[in-house]
Amino acid sequence: MTDDLLDALPEGPGDVLALVNGLGATTELELHAIGVLLGDELTARGLRPVFTVSGTFTAALDMAGFSLTVTRLEEGWAELWTAPTRTPLVLPRPIPARSGGRAGDRPSPRRTPRPRLPPTRAATAPSTTATR
């Protein structure tokens, strides 16, 4: 599934945002586990997942399964994702990797706490989505 997703990803910088969306019947635990696996796979392929967000944002009733979205982050997009807003729409607030220091100083994706995120709609950006 990751092969198809990355084959369709437009060329660009290596920083990406990865979104794991549950379709309704997939548990939060399963979605977070998929997020960790996706983050590991992206890193192994030379991409840097700045944020990995897991949750049920667009459900299809109680359908089992999930969709994956990977978006290349242009300069300044990460700051926009985490910027405060005053709208009814609440974007997920992932916990980013610490900036600065050596790569070994950054927390492991498996140990990064992942907040419970409210439902949201995805913004339009150069991205690819795969559903399983």
N, C-alpha and C positions, 0 to 999 in steps of 0.2 A: 504494500500500500504506500509506503514511504517512497519507493522508487517512482511510482506514477506521480505522486505529489511533487517531488523534486524535479522530475523531468518537465513538468508544466510550469515550474517557478521561473518567472522572468529573470534575466541577468541583472545583476546589481550588487550592492554591498553585501557583506557576509552577515550583518546583524539582522536578525529576524524576530518576529513575534509569532509564537505558535499558540493556536487556540484549539482546545479539545472540547467539542460541544456534544453533550448527551442528547439523545433523541427522546428521552422521557423515562424509560425503564432501566437505564444503566445507572448504577449507583455512583455516588460521589467518590467512593473508594476506588472503584474501577476506573473512573475518569481520571483521577489523580495518578493512578498507576500507569495509565496510557500516556499521560502527560510526561511522566518521568522517562518512560521508554522512548517517546518521541524526542525529548530533549537530548537524551543520550545518542540517539541515531543522528540527529542534526549535528551535534558536536563531532561525532565520528566522521561526518562527511565534510567537515571544515566550515560549517556555519556556526554562528554564535547566537543561540536563543537568548536574547536580552530579557524577554518575558515568556513564560509559558503559563497560559491561563486555562484552567479546567473547570467545567461546570455545565449546567443545562441552561443554555441561553435561548435556543430556539428548539422547542420540543415538537414532536410529532405524536401527540397524545401519549400513549404508553408504549411507544415503539422501542424495542431493544436495539442497541447499536450506538454509533457515534459518528461524528464527522470531524475531520481535521482541516484546519486552515493554517497556512504558513504565509506570512506577509513579510516582504523585505522592508526593513525600516530605513527610510531616508533620514538625513540629518535633521534632528529636531522632532521627529515623530514620537520617540520614546517620551520626551518631555510632554508632548501633547496628550499622550495616552494617560499620563499620571497627573495632568494639570487639574486643579479644582474646577468644578462646574456648578452651575446653578440651573439645572434642568431636571425634568422628571426622569430622564434616562440616567441610570447610574452604571457607568462602565466598570468592569471588573478591575480591581486594584491588585495586580500581582506584586510580589515582592521581588525587586530586581536584584541581580548579583551586585555585590559591593564593588564600587569603582576604585581603581588604583591598586597598587600592590602587585604582587606576582600572581600568576594563575593559581598556584598552590594555596594562596591565601584566601581564595574565594570559597564560599560554602559549596559543598557538593549538592547537585540538584536533588538528590535523594533526601538530603537533610534540610532543605529549605522549607520552612513552614509555608503552607499554602492556605490562604484565608478562604472561608466560605464566601462565595461570590453571589451577588444578586443577579437575577435575569437581566439581559441586555440585548440590544440589536447590534449586529456587526456593521462597521462603517465600510464604505467602498474604498478599496485600495488595491494596488497591484498584488494579487494573491492567488492562491490556488486552494481548492477545497476538494477533499475526497471523502466519500461516505462508505462505511462498511456496515 
